[in-house]
Amino acid sequence: MKMFVRFRRAIVLLCLLGTLLPATAVWAYNYTVVPGDSLYFISKKTGVGIDKIKAANNLSGDMIYPGQVLNIPDGKPAATAPQTARPQGNTTYTVKPGDSLYVIAQKYNIRVEALILANSLSGTLIYPGQQLIVPIAATRSATSMAVEVSRSAKRPVIPYTDEDLDLLARLVNAEAGGEPMEAQIGVAAVVINRVKSDLFPDTIRDVIYAPNQFTPVRNGWINRPATESSIQAAKAALYGSDPTNGALYFYDNSTRNSFLRSLPVSATYGQMIYAKR
């Protein structure tokens, strides 16, 4: 009789436990952000909604950075992959002669900075035959997010204010508007290289307004508003992109200035030529 009572109690206890335990296991695990990731990509890879990921990690916005460890709730861990694994939706592109990051970005309707970030490039120089990751799955907002992630992980090469950025972008537009993106970044890079050089003034404003240095200052074109393209070029240079290989001078292919023509050329983009001293 006692054995029967004990058996019945055990059955009741098991039934109670069955009502308390979830019917399916709930998974939670850590995910380490890699270059090129965004909350959008991570959500697609894990099957967990962006809002759930943000809530689990107390994120107030969409900003993440490489190396950040995120808690992924309510999902099964993604298959372990090496750090070079590409986010879902990406494709590869083989660089052809005459290509530039600007041309490739225009082809896929993304930003140059998104290509730089996805491929961990230190600048905009590429070569024929090079394999590039193209984040074609990124929406416009996701691409902008990737740019912000890239910027948050790096510091500008020189200090600058909003006024400096606007002035630099206006010079870029006046000197190289309509030229390839590398040419525009190159104009900004020359100004920054001068700021860093002992041969020139040490602020963006003083470099640009130095006597007899830039034609747009003399003819008034410096006062024309910056474009989105010139602003992006100025930002790229401020954060370390220098397709000129350290040039301190630039000119277009129509110049007859003998001093500029005598300098060693370090890069050429479109009609713009860049030179060192």
CYANA upper distance limits for C-alpha pairs under 8 A (distance plus 0.5 A):
  1 MET  CA      5 VAL  CA      6.93
  2 LYS  CA      6 ARG  CA      6.76
  3 MET  CA      7 PHE  CA      6.65
  4 PHE  CA      8 ARG  CA      6.67
  5 VAL  CA      9 ARG  CA      6.74
  6 ARG  CA     10 ALA  CA      6.75
  7 PHE  CA     11 ILE  CA      6.86
  8 ARG  CA     12 VAL  CA      6.84
  9 ARG  CA     13 LEU  CA      6.68
 10 ALA  CA     14 LEU  CA      6.77
 11 ILE  CA     15 CYS  CA      6.82
 12 VAL  CA     16 LEU  CA      6.81
 13 LEU  CA     17 LEU  CA      6.78
 14 LEU  CA     18 GLY  CA      6.69
 15 CYS  CA     19 THR  CA      7.05
 16 LEU  CA     20 LEU  CA      7.01
 17 LEU  CA     21 LEU  CA      6.68
 18 GLY  CA     22 PRO  CA      8.48
 26 VAL  CA     73 PRO  CA      8.41
 26 VAL  CA     74 ASP  CA      6.02
 26 VAL  CA     75 GLY  CA      7.71
 27 TRP  CA     73 PRO  CA      6.85
 27 TRP  CA     74 ASP  CA      5.62
 27 TRP  CA     75 GLY  CA      5.80
 27 TRP  CA     76 LYS  CA      6.17
 27 TRP  CA     77 PRO  CA      8.20
 28 ALA  CA     71 ASN  CA      7.40
 28 ALA  CA     72 ILE  CA      6.01
 28 ALA  CA     73 PRO  CA      4.92
 28 ALA  CA     74 ASP  CA      6.30
 28 ALA  CA     75 GLY  CA      6.87
 28 ALA  CA     76 LYS  CA      7.81
 28 ALA  CA     77 PRO  CA      8.25
 29 TYR  CA     71 ASN  CA      6.24
 29 TYR  CA     72 ILE  CA      5.87
 29 TYR  CA     73 PRO  CA      7.29
 29 TYR  CA     77 PRO  CA      7.03
 30 ASN  CA     69 VAL  CA      6.81
 30 ASN  CA     70 LEU  CA      5.98
 30 ASN  CA     71 ASN  CA      5.09
 30 ASN  CA     72 ILE  CA      6.41
 31 TYR  CA     69 VAL  CA      6.04
 31 TYR  CA     70 LEU  CA      5.59
 31 TYR  CA     71 ASN  CA      6.82
 31 TYR  CA     72 ILE  CA      7.25
 32 THR  CA     66 PRO  CA      8.11
 32 THR  CA     67 GLY  CA      6.24
 32 THR  CA     68 GLN  CA      6.13
 32 THR  CA     69 VAL  CA      4.93
 32 THR  CA     70 LEU  CA      6.76
 33 VAL  CA     37 ASP  CA      6.74
 33 VAL  CA     64 ILE  CA      8.12
 33 VAL  CA     65 TYR  CA      7.06
 33 VAL  CA     66 PRO  CA      5.38
 33 VAL  CA     67 GLY  CA      5.69
 33 VAL  CA     68 GLN  CA      5.78
 33 VAL  CA     69 VAL  CA      6.80
 33 VAL  CA     70 LEU  CA      7.91
 34 VAL  CA     65 TYR  CA      8.25
 34 VAL  CA     66 PRO  CA      5.26
 34 VAL  CA     67 GLY  CA      6.72
 34 VAL  CA     83 GLN  CA      7.08
 35 PRO  CA     65 TYR  CA      8.19
 35 PRO  CA     66 PRO  CA      5.78
 35 PRO  CA    117 LEU  CA      7.21
 35 PRO  CA    118 ALA  CA      6.83
 35 PRO  CA    120 SER  CA      7.70
 36 GLY  CA     86 ARG  CA      8.47
 36 GLY  CA     87 PRO  CA      7.87
 36 GLY  CA    114 ALA  CA      8.42
 36 GLY  CA    117 LEU  CA      6.47
 36 GLY  CA    118 ALA  CA      5.05
 36 GLY  CA    119 ASN  CA      8.32
 36 GLY  CA    146 ALA  CA      7.35
 37 ASP  CA     41 PHE  CA      6.43
 37 ASP  CA     42 ILE  CA      7.24
 37 ASP  CA     66 PRO  CA      8.16
 37 ASP  CA     87 PRO  CA      7.30
 37 ASP  CA    146 ALA  CA      7.96
 38 SER  CA     42 ILE  CA      6.72
 38 SER  CA     62 ASP  CA      8.43
 38 SER  CA     63 MET  CA      8.47
 38 SER  CA     64 ILE  CA      7.32
 38 SER  CA    142 ALA  CA      7.49
 38 SER  CA    145 MET  CA      7.73
 38 SER  CA    146 ALA  CA      7.00
 39 LEU  CA     43 SER  CA      6.39
 39 LEU  CA     50 ILE  CA      6.67
 39 LEU  CA     53 ILE  CA      8.44
 39 LEU  CA     62 ASP  CA      7.16
 39 LEU  CA     64 ILE  CA      8.02
 40 TYR  CA     44 LYS  CA      6.81
 40 TYR  CA     50 ILE  CA      7.24
 40 TYR  CA    138 ALA  CA      8.45
 40 TYR  CA    142 ALA  CA      7.41
 41 PHE  CA     45 LYS  CA      6.69
 41 PHE  CA     87 PRO  CA      6.69
 41 PHE  CA     88 GLN  CA      7.33
 42 ILE  CA     46 THR  CA      6.55
 42 ILE  CA     87 PRO  CA      8.43
 43 SER  CA     47 GLY  CA      6.01
 43 SER  CA     48 VAL  CA      5.64
 43 SER  CA     49 GLY  CA      6.07
 43 SER  CA     50 ILE  CA      6.20
 43 SER  CA     53 ILE  CA      8.29
 44 LYS  CA     48 VAL  CA      7.81
 44 LYS  CA     88 GLN  CA      7.87
 45 LYS  CA     78 ALA  CA      7.43
 45 LYS  CA     87 PRO  CA      8.06
 45 LYS  CA     88 GLN  CA      7.23
 46 THR  CA     72 ILE  CA      8.44
 46 THR  CA     75 GLY  CA      6.98
 46 THR  CA     76 LYS  CA      7.65
 46 THR  CA     77 PRO  CA      7.47
 46 THR  CA     78 ALA  CA      6.51
 47 GLY  CA     75 GLY  CA      7.22
 48 VAL  CA     52 LYS  CA      7.23
 48 VAL  CA     53 ILE  CA      7.45
 48 VAL  CA     72 ILE  CA      7.89
 48 VAL  CA     73 PRO  CA      7.81
 48 VAL  CA     74 ASP  CA      7.44
 48 VAL  CA     75 GLY  CA      6.69
 49 GLY  CA     53 ILE  CA      6.95
 50 ILE  CA     54 LYS  CA      6.67
 51 ASP  CA     55 ALA  CA      6.57
 52 LYS  CA     56 ALA  CA      6.57
 52 LYS  CA     73 PRO  CA      7.71
 53 ILE  CA     57 ASN  CA      6.81
 53 ILE  CA     70 LEU  CA      8.27
 53 ILE  CA     71 ASN  CA      7.61
 53 ILE  CA     72 ILE  CA      6.45
 53 ILE  CA     73 PRO  CA      7.41
 54 LYS  CA     58 ASN  CA      6.32
 54 LYS  CA     59 LEU  CA      5.26
 54 LYS  CA     60 SER  CA      7.67
 54 LYS  CA     61 GLY  CA      8.23
 54 LYS  CA     62 ASP  CA      8.34
 55 ALA  CA     59 LEU  CA      6.89
 56 ALA  CA     71 ASN  CA      6.80
 56 ALA  CA     72 ILE  CA      7.63
 56 ALA  CA     73 PRO  CA      7.32
 57 ASN  CA     70 LEU  CA      6.93
 57 ASN  CA     71 ASN  CA      6.73
 62 ASP  CA    145 MET  CA      7.70
 63 MET  CA    145 MET  CA      7.35
 63 MET  CA    148 GLU  CA      7.75
 63 MET  CA    149 VAL  CA      6.60
 64 ILE  CA     68 GLN  CA      7.44
 64 ILE  CA    149 VAL  CA      6.50
 65 TYR  CA    149 VAL  CA      6.02
 65 TYR  CA    150 SER  CA      7.97
 65 TYR  CA    152 SER  CA      7.93
 65 TYR  CA    153 ALA  CA      7.01
 66 PRO  CA    153 ALA  CA      8.22
 81 ALA  CA     85 ALA  CA      6.53
 86 ARG  CA     90 ASN  CA      7.13
 86 ARG  CA    133 ILE  CA      8.30
 87 PRO  CA    135 PRO  CA      8.46
 88 GLN  CA    137 ALA  CA      8.21
 89 GLY  CA    135 PRO  CA      7.42
 89 GLY  CA    136 ILE  CA      6.99
 89 GLY  CA    137 ALA  CA      5.37
 90 ASN  CA    133 ILE  CA      7.12
 90 ASN  CA    134 VAL  CA      6.12
 90 ASN  CA    135 PRO  CA      5.04
 90 ASN  CA    136 ILE  CA      6.02
 90 ASN  CA    137 ALA  CA      6.62
 91 THR  CA    133 ILE  CA      6.40
 91 THR  CA    134 VAL  CA      5.76
 91 THR  CA    135 PRO  CA      7.13
 91 THR  CA    136 ILE  CA      7.31
 92 THR  CA    131 GLN  CA      6.95
 92 THR  CA    132 LEU  CA      5.96
 92 THR  CA    133 ILE  CA      5.17
 92 THR  CA    134 VAL  CA      6.16
 93 TYR  CA    131 GLN  CA      6.18
 93 TYR  CA    132 LEU  CA      5.64
 93 TYR  CA    133 ILE  CA      6.98
 93 TYR  CA    134 VAL  CA      7.22
 94 THR  CA    128 PRO  CA      7.92
 94 THR  CA    129 GLY  CA      6.07
 94 THR  CA    130 GLN  CA      6.12
 94 THR  CA    131 GLN  CA      5.20
 94 THR  CA    132 LEU  CA      6.84
 95 VAL  CA     99 ASP  CA      6.71
 95 VAL  CA    126 ILE  CA      8.01
 95 VAL  CA    127 TYR  CA      6.97
 95 VAL  CA    128 PRO  CA      5.27
 95 VAL  CA    129 GLY  CA      5.65
 95 VAL  CA    130 GLN  CA      5.77
 95 VAL  CA    131 GLN  CA      6.96
 95 VAL  CA    132 LEU  CA      7.85
 96 LYS  CA    127 TYR  CA      8.19
 96 LYS  CA    128 PRO  CA      5.27
 96 LYS  CA    129 GLY  CA      6.86
 97 PRO  CA    127 TYR  CA      8.07
 97 PRO  CA    128 PRO  CA      5.78
 99 ASP  CA    103 VAL  CA      6.66
 99 ASP  CA    104 ILE  CA      7.44
 99 ASP  CA    128 PRO  CA      8.18
100 SER  CA    104 ILE  CA      6.79
100 SER  CA    124 THR  CA      8.29
100 SER  CA    125 LEU  CA      8.16
100 SER  CA    126 ILE  CA      7.34
100 SER  CA    182 GLU  CA      8.25
101 LEU  CA    105 ALA  CA      6.41
101 LEU  CA    112 VAL  CA      6.43
101 LEU  CA    115 LEU  CA      7.76
101 LEU  CA    124 THR  CA      6.91
101 LEU  CA    125 LEU  CA      8.37
101 LEU  CA    126 ILE  CA      7.95
101 LEU  CA    181 MET  CA      8.47
102 TYR  CA    106 GLN  CA      6.64
102 TYR  CA    111 ARG  CA      8.36
102 TYR  CA    112 VAL  CA      6.31
102 TYR  CA    180 PRO  CA      7.28
102 TYR  CA    181 MET  CA      6.02
102 TYR  CA    182 GLU  CA      7.78
103 VAL  CA    107 LYS  CA      6.73
104 ILE  CA    108 TYR  CA      6.96
105 ALA  CA    109 ASN  CA      6.29
105 ALA  CA    110 ILE  CA      5.48
105 ALA  CA    111 ARG  CA      6.01
105 ALA  CA    112 VAL  CA      6.02
105 ALA  CA    115 LEU  CA      7.73
106 GLN  CA    110 ILE  CA      6.89
106 GLN  CA    111 ARG  CA      8.04
108 TYR  CA    134 VAL  CA      8.43
108 TYR  CA    136 ILE  CA      7.13
110 ILE  CA    114 ALA  CA      7.35
110 ILE  CA    115 LEU  CA      8.48
110 ILE  CA    136 ILE  CA      8.03
110 ILE  CA    140 ARG  CA      7.79
110 ILE  CA    143 THR  CA      7.43
111 ARG  CA    115 LEU  CA      7.42
111 ARG  CA    143 THR  CA      7.55
112 VAL  CA    116 ILE  CA      6.86
113 GLU  CA    117 LEU  CA      6.55
113 GLU  CA    147 VAL  CA      6.42
113 GLU  CA    236 ALA  CA      8.09
114 ALA  CA    118 ALA  CA      6.51
114 ALA  CA    135 PRO  CA      7.88
114 ALA  CA    143 THR  CA      6.56
114 ALA  CA    144 SER  CA      8.40
114 ALA  CA    146 ALA  CA      6.78
114 ALA  CA    147 VAL  CA      6.61
115 LEU  CA    119 ASN  CA      6.64
115 LEU  CA    132 LEU  CA      8.32
115 LEU  CA    133 ILE  CA      7.61
115 LEU  CA    134 VAL  CA      6.79
115 LEU  CA    135 PRO  CA      7.82
116 ILE  CA    120 SER  CA      6.34
116 ILE  CA    121 LEU  CA      5.47
116 ILE  CA    122 SER  CA      7.87
116 ILE  CA    123 GLY  CA      7.71
116 ILE  CA    124 THR  CA      7.69
117 LEU  CA    121 LEU  CA      7.12
117 LEU  CA    146 ALA  CA      7.86
117 LEU  CA    147 VAL  CA      7.92
117 LEU  CA    150 SER  CA      6.95
118 ALA  CA    133 ILE  CA      6.70
118 ALA  CA    134 VAL  CA      7.69
118 ALA  CA    135 PRO  CA      7.54
119 ASN  CA    132 LEU  CA      6.96
119 ASN  CA    133 ILE  CA      6.54
122 SER  CA    240 GLY  CA      7.95
122 SER  CA    241 SER  CA      7.13
123 GLY  CA    240 GLY  CA      7.75
123 GLY  CA    241 SER  CA      5.05
123 GLY  CA    242 ASP  CA      6.52
123 GLY  CA    243 PRO  CA      6.89
124 THR  CA    182 GLU  CA      7.41
124 THR  CA    241 SER  CA      7.14
124 THR  CA    242 ASP  CA      7.83
124 THR  CA    243 PRO  CA      6.33
125 LEU  CA    243 PRO  CA      6.56
126 ILE  CA    130 GLN  CA      7.47
138 ALA  CA    142 ALA  CA      5.76
138 ALA  CA    143 THR  CA      6.08
139 THR  CA    143 THR  CA      6.55
140 ARG  CA    144 SER  CA      6.79
141 SER  CA    145 MET  CA      6.58
142 ALA  CA    146 ALA  CA      6.73
143 THR  CA    147 VAL  CA      6.90
144 SER  CA    148 GLU  CA      6.84
145 MET  CA    149 VAL  CA      6.66
146 ALA  CA    150 SER  CA      6.65
147 VAL  CA    151 ARG  CA      6.67
148 GLU  CA    152 SER  CA      6.50
149 VAL  CA    153 ALA  CA      6.80
150 SER  CA    154 LYS  CA      7.09
151 ARG  CA    155 ARG  CA      7.59
151 ARG  CA    239 TYR  CA      7.96
154 LYS  CA    239 TYR  CA      7.63
155 ARG  CA    239 TYR  CA      6.92
156 PRO  CA    238 LEU  CA      5.77
156 PRO  CA    239 TYR  CA      4.86
156 PRO  CA    240 GLY  CA      7.25
157 VAL  CA    238 LEU  CA      6.32
157 VAL  CA    239 TYR  CA      6.23
157 VAL  CA    240 GLY  CA      6.32
158 ILE  CA    192 ILE  CA      7.99
158 ILE  CA    196 LYS  CA      8.39
158 ILE  CA    238 LEU  CA      7.28
160 TYR  CA    164 ASP  CA      6.23
160 TYR  CA    165 LEU  CA      7.38
160 TYR  CA    204 ILE  CA      8.39
161 THR  CA    165 LEU  CA      6.86
162 ASP  CA    166 ASP  CA      6.73
163 GLU  CA    167 LEU  CA      6.64
164 ASP  CA    168 LEU  CA      6.51
164 ASP  CA    204 ILE  CA      6.76
164 ASP  CA    205 ARG  CA      7.13
165 LEU  CA    169 ALA  CA      6.52
165 LEU  CA    231 ILE  CA      7.89
165 LEU  CA    234 ALA  CA      7.21
165 LEU  CA    235 LYS  CA      7.88
166 ASP  CA    170 ARG  CA      6.63
166 ASP  CA    226 ALA  CA      7.38
166 ASP  CA    231 ILE  CA      7.79
167 LEU  CA    171 LEU  CA      6.84
167 LEU  CA    205 ARG  CA      7.88
167 LEU  CA    222 ILE  CA      8.30
168 LEU  CA    172 VAL  CA      6.77
168 LEU  CA    188 ALA  CA      6.94
168 LEU  CA    204 ILE  CA      7.76
168 LEU  CA    234 ALA  CA      6.74
169 ALA  CA    173 ASN  CA      6.70
169 ALA  CA    188 ALA  CA      8.04
169 ALA  CA    226 ALA  CA      5.97
169 ALA  CA    227 THR  CA      8.03
169 ALA  CA    230 SER  CA      5.49
169 ALA  CA    231 ILE  CA      5.41
169 ALA  CA    233 ALA  CA      7.84
169 ALA  CA    234 ALA  CA      5.90
170 ARG  CA    174 ALA  CA      6.62
170 ARG  CA    222 ILE  CA      6.27
170 ARG  CA    223 ASN  CA      7.57
170 ARG  CA    224 ARG  CA      7.03
170 ARG  CA    225 PRO  CA      6.47
170 ARG  CA    226 ALA  CA      5.03
170 ARG  CA    227 THR  CA      8.22
170 ARG  CA    230 SER  CA      7.61
171 LEU  CA    175 GLU  CA      6.46
171 LEU  CA    187 VAL  CA      8.43
171 LEU  CA    188 ALA  CA      8.37
171 LEU  CA    208 ILE  CA      8.48
171 LEU  CA    216 PRO  CA      7.59
171 LEU  CA    222 ILE  CA      6.14
172 VAL  CA    176 ALA  CA      6.09
172 VAL  CA    177 GLY  CA      7.21
172 VAL  CA    184 GLN  CA      6.24
172 VAL  CA    185 ILE  CA      8.18
172 VAL  CA    187 VAL  CA      6.32
172 VAL  CA    188 ALA  CA      6.71
172 VAL  CA    226 ALA  CA      8.46
172 VAL  CA    230 SER  CA      6.18
172 VAL  CA    233 ALA  CA      8.21
172 VAL  CA    234 ALA  CA      7.80
173 ASN  CA    177 GLY  CA      4.83
173 ASN  CA    184 GLN  CA      8.00
173 ASN  CA    226 ALA  CA      6.52
173 ASN  CA    227 THR  CA      7.26
173 ASN  CA    230 SER  CA      5.95
174 ALA  CA    216 PRO  CA      6.72
174 ALA  CA    221 TRP  CA      6.39
174 ALA  CA    222 ILE  CA      6.64
174 ALA  CA    224 ARG  CA      7.95
175 GLU  CA    187 VAL  CA      7.91
175 GLU  CA    216 PRO  CA      7.61
176 ALA  CA    183 ALA  CA      7.08
176 ALA  CA    184 GLN  CA      5.94
176 ALA  CA    187 VAL  CA      7.78
176 ALA  CA    272 MET  CA      8.17
177 GLY  CA    184 GLN  CA      7.59
177 GLY  CA    230 SER  CA      7.83
179 GLU  CA    183 ALA  CA      6.49
179 GLU  CA    184 GLN  CA      7.11
179 GLU  CA    269 TYR  CA      8.37
179 GLU  CA    270 GLY  CA      6.58
179 GLU  CA    271 GLN  CA      7.89
179 GLU  CA    272 MET  CA      8.46
180 PRO  CA    184 GLN  CA      7.11
180 PRO  CA    269 TYR  CA      7.30
180 PRO  CA    270 GLY  CA      6.74
181 MET  CA    185 ILE  CA      6.62
181 MET  CA    229 SER  CA      8.18
181 MET  CA    233 ALA  CA      7.31
182 GLU  CA    186 GLY  CA      6.40
182 GLU  CA    243 PRO  CA      6.83
182 GLU  CA    269 TYR  CA      6.96
183 ALA  CA    187 VAL  CA      6.96
183 ALA  CA    268 THR  CA      8.29
183 ALA  CA    269 TYR  CA      5.74
183 ALA  CA    270 GLY  CA      7.34
183 ALA  CA    272 MET  CA      6.75
184 GLN  CA    188 ALA  CA      7.27
184 GLN  CA    230 SER  CA      7.11
184 GLN  CA    233 ALA  CA      6.29
184 GLN  CA    234 ALA  CA      8.35
185 ILE  CA    189 ALA  CA      6.53
185 ILE  CA    230 SER  CA      8.43
185 ILE  CA    233 ALA  CA      5.00
185 ILE  CA    234 ALA  CA      6.68
185 ILE  CA    236 ALA  CA      7.19
185 ILE  CA    237 ALA  CA      6.32
185 ILE  CA    241 SER  CA      7.90
185 ILE  CA    242 ASP  CA      7.52
185 ILE  CA    243 PRO  CA      7.71
186 GLY  CA    190 VAL  CA      6.65
186 GLY  CA    237 ALA  CA      8.11
186 GLY  CA    242 ASP  CA      6.78
186 GLY  CA    243 PRO  CA      6.39
186 GLY  CA    244 THR  CA      6.14
186 GLY  CA    274 TYR  CA      8.18
187 VAL  CA    191 VAL  CA      7.19
187 VAL  CA    250 PHE  CA      7.59
188 ALA  CA    192 ILE  CA      6.85
188 ALA  CA    233 ALA  CA      7.57
188 ALA  CA    234 ALA  CA      5.95
188 ALA  CA    237 ALA  CA      6.42
188 ALA  CA    238 LEU  CA      8.33
189 ALA  CA    193 ASN  CA      6.46
189 ALA  CA    234 ALA  CA      8.37
189 ALA  CA    237 ALA  CA      5.70
189 ALA  CA    238 LEU  CA      8.02
189 ALA  CA    241 SER  CA      7.82
189 ALA  CA    242 ASP  CA      6.01
189 ALA  CA    243 PRO  CA      8.32
189 ALA  CA    244 THR  CA      7.77
189 ALA  CA    246 GLY  CA      8.25
189 ALA  CA    247 ALA  CA      8.25
190 VAL  CA    194 ARG  CA      6.68
190 VAL  CA    244 THR  CA      8.16
190 VAL  CA    246 GLY  CA      7.80
190 VAL  CA    247 ALA  CA      6.21
190 VAL  CA    248 LEU  CA      5.55
190 VAL  CA    249 TYR  CA      6.76
190 VAL  CA    250 PHE  CA      7.90
191 VAL  CA    195 VAL  CA      6.86
191 VAL  CA    204 ILE  CA      7.25
191 VAL  CA    207 VAL  CA      7.19
191 VAL  CA    208 ILE  CA      7.75
191 VAL  CA    248 LEU  CA      7.90
192 ILE  CA    196 LYS  CA      6.86
192 ILE  CA    204 ILE  CA      7.52
192 ILE  CA    237 ALA  CA      8.03
192 ILE  CA    238 LEU  CA      7.76
193 ASN  CA    197 SER  CA      6.62
193 ASN  CA    246 GLY  CA      6.95
193 ASN  CA    247 ALA  CA      7.50
193 ASN  CA    248 LEU  CA      6.63
194 ARG  CA    198 ASP  CA      8.29
194 ARG  CA    199 LEU  CA      7.72
194 ARG  CA    200 PHE  CA      6.02
194 ARG  CA    201 PRO  CA      7.71
194 ARG  CA    202 ASP  CA      8.00
194 ARG  CA    207 VAL  CA      7.48
194 ARG  CA    248 LEU  CA      6.50
195 VAL  CA    200 PHE  CA      6.83
195 VAL  CA    201 PRO  CA      6.43
195 VAL  CA    202 ASP  CA      4.91
195 VAL  CA    203 THR  CA      6.09
195 VAL  CA    204 ILE  CA      6.90
195 VAL  CA    207 VAL  CA      7.21
196 LYS  CA    202 ASP  CA      7.08
197 SER  CA    201 PRO  CA      8.47
197 SER  CA    202 ASP  CA      8.17
198 ASP  CA    202 ASP  CA      8.45
200 PHE  CA    207 VAL  CA      7.18
201 PRO  CA    206 ASP  CA      6.30
201 PRO  CA    207 VAL  CA      5.92
201 PRO  CA    210 ALA  CA      8.43
202 ASP  CA    206 ASP  CA      7.54
202 ASP  CA    207 VAL  CA      7.59
203 THR  CA    207 VAL  CA      6.66
204 ILE  CA    208 ILE  CA      6.72
205 ARG  CA    209 TYR  CA      6.56
206 ASP  CA    210 ALA  CA      6.22
208 ILE  CA    213 GLN  CA      7.70
208 ILE  CA    214 PHE  CA      7.31
208 ILE  CA    217 VAL  CA      8.22
209 TYR  CA    213 GLN  CA      7.98
209 TYR  CA    214 PHE  CA      8.25
209 TYR  CA    217 VAL  CA      7.34
212 ASN  CA    218 ARG  CA      8.17
214 PHE  CA    218 ARG  CA      7.59
215 THR  CA    219 ASN  CA      6.73
216 PRO  CA    220 GLY  CA      6.03
216 PRO  CA    221 TRP  CA      5.11
216 PRO  CA    222 ILE  CA      5.41
217 VAL  CA    221 TRP  CA      7.11
217 VAL  CA    222 ILE  CA      5.90
220 GLY  CA    224 ARG  CA      8.34
226 ALA  CA    230 SER  CA      6.59
226 ALA  CA    231 ILE  CA      7.02
227 THR  CA    231 ILE  CA      6.69
228 GLU  CA    232 GLN  CA      6.71
229 SER  CA    233 ALA  CA      6.71
230 SER  CA    234 ALA  CA      6.60
231 ILE  CA    235 LYS  CA      6.69
232 GLN  CA    236 ALA  CA      6.59
233 ALA  CA    237 ALA  CA      6.84
234 ALA  CA    238 LEU  CA      6.66
235 LYS  CA    239 TYR  CA      6.71
236 ALA  CA    240 GLY  CA      7.05
236 ALA  CA    241 SER  CA      5.94
237 ALA  CA    241 SER  CA      5.07
237 ALA  CA    242 ASP  CA      6.55
242 ASP  CA    246 GLY  CA      7.32
243 PRO  CA    267 ALA  CA      7.82
244 THR  CA    266 SER  CA      6.53
244 THR  CA    267 ALA  CA      5.72
244 THR  CA    268 THR  CA      8.37
244 THR  CA    274 TYR  CA      6.59
244 THR  CA    275 ALA  CA      8.28
245 ASN  CA    266 SER  CA      6.70
245 ASN  CA    267 ALA  CA      7.65
246 GLY  CA    266 SER  CA      8.31
246 GLY  CA    276 LYS  CA      7.50
247 ALA  CA    266 SER  CA      7.03
247 ALA  CA    274 TYR  CA      6.34
247 ALA  CA    275 ALA  CA      5.54
247 ALA  CA    276 LYS  CA      5.09
247 ALA  CA    277 ARG  CA      8.25
248 LEU  CA    274 TYR  CA      8.10
248 LEU  CA    275 ALA  CA      6.82
248 LEU  CA    276 LYS  CA      5.90
248 LEU  CA    277 ARG  CA      7.36
249 TYR  CA    260 LEU  CA      8.07
249 TYR  CA    274 TYR  CA      6.28
249 TYR  CA    275 ALA  CA      5.70
249 TYR  CA    276 LYS  CA      6.90
249 TYR  CA    277 ARG  CA      8.40
250 PHE  CA    260 LEU  CA      8.41
250 PHE  CA    272 MET  CA      7.31
250 PHE  CA    273 ILE  CA      5.96
250 PHE  CA    274 TYR  CA      4.83
250 PHE  CA    275 ALA  CA      6.55
251 TYR  CA    255 THR  CA      7.11
251 TYR  CA    260 LEU  CA      7.97
251 TYR  CA    272 MET  CA      6.30
251 TYR  CA    273 ILE  CA      5.88
251 TYR  CA    274 TYR  CA      7.19
252 ASP  CA    271 GLN  CA      5.87
252 ASP  CA    272 MET  CA      4.96
252 ASP  CA    273 ILE  CA      6.25
253 ASN  CA    271 GLN  CA      6.06
253 ASN  CA    272 MET  CA      6.90
253 ASN  CA    273 ILE  CA      7.25
256 ARG  CA    261 ARG  CA      7.89
257 ASN  CA    261 ARG  CA      6.71
258 SER  CA    262 SER  CA      6.59
259 PHE  CA    263 LEU  CA      7.35
260 LEU  CA    275 ALA  CA      8.22
263 LEU  CA    275 ALA  CA      6.38
263 LEU  CA    276 LYS  CA      6.76
263 LEU  CA    277 ARG  CA      6.48
264 PRO  CA    275 ALA  CA      5.99
264 PRO  CA    276 LYS  CA      6.25
264 PRO  CA    277 ARG  CA      7.43
265 VAL  CA    273 ILE  CA      7.52
265 VAL  CA    274 TYR  CA      6.26
265 VAL  CA    275 ALA  CA      4.75
265 VAL  CA    276 LYS  CA      7.00
266 SER  CA    273 ILE  CA      8.45
266 SER  CA    274 TYR  CA      6.14
266 SER  CA    275 ALA  CA      5.58
266 SER  CA    276 LYS  CA      6.94
267 ALA  CA    273 ILE  CA      6.65
267 ALA  CA    274 TYR  CA      5.67
267 ALA  CA    275 ALA  CA      7.52
268 THR  CA    272 MET  CA      6.29
268 THR  CA    273 ILE  CA      5.04
268 THR  CA    274 TYR  CA      6.58
269 TYR  CA    273 ILE  CA      7.09
